[in-house]
Amino acid sequence: MASASMNLSGVAILSILSLSEMTIVFYEFTQQPRYWVAHDEDGYWLVPAREQGWHERSPFVGHATNLIPLLDFDGIDLGLPALS
């Protein structure tokens, strides 16, 4: 599960999602329709921000600047691989 913490200056820091040996960092991408960009050891993915969206991900192709780290999944179960 992703979570946020605060550093000494009060800036939110994204806690990365670690699944077994895999680490995934999520970023906000678009709001309508809602998509997130995920970065893992295999590259960048465009992930629909909906239930089981991880299974519908596609390789992210393009250029994005100023991606905002995702601090909360808003209760969405992406269907990420189970912890071992």
Buried (B, 14 or more C-beta within 10 A) or exposed (E): EBEEEEEEEEEEEBBBBEEEEEEBBBBBBEEEEBBBBBBBEEEBBBBBBBEEBBEEBEEBEEEEEEBEBBBEBEEBEBBBEEEE
